[in-house]
């Protein structure tokens, strides 16, 4: 009288297998569950018993023991209701034991026996595939999401009795159709770069940031259009590949944020948390760790508006994830790793009142300007490749209809540049120019003699740091890619120098 | 105790300014006599309050410590000169409240060399900063001493210009000369003693207190033959110096500005009230009857060596900074064309960036 079925749960963003065993034997009637369980898993006992009864299966007054293995990992979440119910039915002999072999079960039960959706389906199914199981039985709401993983059949079921009918062969079901072709969605909202008059240099900087996935900082007075431009970044970002899409969807699936009726996130994310956000909400964490905003922006853009208004501790926490492209959260029960492969986009005023260096409007003392700037630490500034000033526009500039360049045209430029990078880095682990580091910069950003001279001269007269030097090279590489140029030339370098980050020493001398 | 030690004590009693000390000195004859002054008598002097008497007595009780401090001056590379000694700036002696003693690093302004103060707002525009710098440089090249307060903004820029021009510049501080205030000007603070001197009437260790700065402004006015105001708001500390300079009978020159610029309101008002209009260093040279030195004549920039786009951009720029967006709008160049031209112009020293991505013409070579 023993039954065993396969299930799984989530740790970080990956699934791990869990064996659910049930034993029904004579003795004092009881229903015990063991296996290092969190209370929501322990409560499955009541749900499973009632759901079984309401689905028409009578539980004999017998001693029932449920074990979730491995016993040394803490089980959390609502994944185990269905596997427990199936294991009990196998133990009772209502489902033949060989019918559940190689099948992966997941789902929450409601008291009437219907199946409820769970989070993290993509990670769970990819784990199931890796384990070599051939079939997955999941709640029907999760079916589409699960079918994203190819090479494993996924059945979306409405209720417990449907699952039993499937396993006993009483009724035949069709697996959820996986989508034949992955089509990256194009941005189709109302935003467009054509809405923005003027600000050509800022638009240009934004295109470069998107084309090389460089972190970008906008500095400008209030009302100059920083936020307006940043919000339009998603309209020019390159399309997602399927692998990227799955990676993003995993995180969204765990958080239950996948768009309804869509198995995948098809657009690069654009997250703009308010500046009151806590450090934990930004990086992820909590008693039961969940991915934070920085992981939700994975492979997309994290936009921090009013950068200096963020808590200092919140900003400083960004340093390590920006460098390592992942964030590691350690808890007593385990270590959780979330990806943080983001483009950081930030906007700020140059001073408290916002109008510096326009001295006819800004009355901030030099000390005040410095104090405002000091809220952003140098290590964080060092991680920003492109810094651009957004000036206030005179009325005639921003009013009136103008034929501005559209997002569509800009996006075409970006995709061309991304294509070149993909080709160039096919043997490397990186995808974009912004990820170049150390020795790779030398290999992929060679300079001619003339360019070398220019950079040396600039380096000396502008007193740049070694880090700034590398950033200029990386950005110049992207500019060259945008022009389709093989080598970095004078104009690319000159332009990149213009985007170097804020040098604080020039502020209010 | 030596005569110098008495003088040192006399000049460092907290709360006793030049005017009070002057009356006491006139009564007693010398600091040595003043040292023996009874507190009851001291109280009878005008403006001496009970608080001052306490400070006076305290300083007398700590006289050993004060003497030791005096002998440490040399180690700190600070010199002390009193009103009575030779070498004390003659210009100051004409003031009714001339400082009793001066602490200085470097040297003191020479009496027979013309000297000009360049003063103005701390929070100035980059146009003002560049104007001050170039004026300082040209005055220095003409052999004129530049006096200022080493403050942020105009003051510091004028003094930097003077050092650049290879001349002498003197910073009158509102703190002890061993204290760098403001700390942003530390580099300048280190350079000035080698190209002139840092001067203060306050003893070493005195922190820069708000009430001391207007007092030191009279020394800036006193040390100079005329005053140049580059930028000032309507209610500006700079105007205090101007008032003191007027009291001392000095000439004022103001750099005119557009009527709507808040930082030119002060200057324009000075001009309306009779200050000289300063449109170039020539006015100052005329004032002193000096001929323009060679370096200054004929340094008009030639546009010949410039590429076409560089010429377009240079002609679009002025001394007032322009953001790159404005330049693009006016010239119709693309971002990358403009960037390469701007960088080249900057490297050739035709233009400079007062702020990142804001460009203005250099006023000089």
Contacts between the chains, C-beta under 8 A, distances in Angstrom:
chain1	res1	chain2	res2	distance
A	198	B	325	6.5
A	198	B	329	6.9
A	199	B	325	6.3
A	200	B	325	6.7
A	200	B	328	5.3
A	200	B	329	7.9
A	200	B	335	6.2
A	201	B	324	5.0
A	201	B	325	5.4
A	201	B	328	6.1
A	201	B	335	5.2
A	201	B	357	7.6
A	202	B	325	7.4
A	204	B	335	4.4
A	204	B	336	8.0
A	357	B	125	7.6
A	357	B	126	6.6
A	357	B	321	7.6
A	357	B	354	7.1
A	357	B	355	4.8
A	357	B	358	6.8
A	359	B	123	6.4
A	359	B	124	6.7
A	359	B	125	4.3
A	359	B	262	7.4
A	359	B	263	5.6
A	360	B	125	7.8
A	360	B	260	7.4
A	360	B	261	5.6
A	360	B	262	5.3
A	360	B	263	7.1
A	362	B	123	7.9
A	363	B	123	7.0
A	364	B	123	7.2
A	365	B	122	7.1
A	365	B	123	5.9
A	366	B	122	6.4
A	366	B	123	6.1
A	366	B	152	5.0
A	366	B	153	7.3
A	366	B	182	7.8
A	366	B	184	7.0
A	367	B	182	7.9
A	370	B	184	7.8
A	387	B	356	7.4
A	388	B	357	7.3
A	389	B	323	6.4
A	389	B	324	7.4
A	389	B	355	7.6
A	389	B	356	6.5
A	389	B	357	4.4
A	389	B	358	7.4
A	391	B	323	4.0
A	391	B	325	4.8
A	391	B	326	6.9
A	393	B	325	7.5
A	397	B	329	6.9
A	454	B	343	7.8
A	454	B	347	8.0
A	457	B	347	5.8
A	458	B	343	7.1
A	458	B	347	7.0
A	461	B	346	7.9
A	461	B	347	6.5
A	479	B	336	7.3
A	490	B	340	6.1
A	491	B	336	4.8
A	491	B	337	7.4
A	491	B	339	7.3
A	491	B	340	4.7
A	492	B	336	7.4
A	494	B	336	7.4
A	494	B	339	4.7
A	494	B	340	3.9
A	494	B	342	7.7
A	494	B	343	4.3
A	494	B	344	7.6
A	495	B	335	6.5
A	495	B	336	4.8
A	495	B	339	4.2
A	495	B	340	7.1
A	497	B	339	7.5
A	497	B	343	5.9
A	498	B	324	7.3
A	498	B	339	4.6
A	498	B	342	7.3
A	498	B	343	7.2
A	498	B	357	6.5
A	500	B	356	7.7
A	502	B	356	6.3
A	503	B	356	6.5
A	506	B	353	7.4
A	506	B	354	7.7
A	506	B	355	6.4
A	506	B	356	6.5
A	507	B	355	7.6
A	508	B	123	7.4
A	508	B	152	7.1
A	508	B	184	7.9
A	509	B	129	7.4
A	509	B	152	7.4
A	509	B	156	7.4
A	509	B	157	7.9
A	509	B	184	6.9
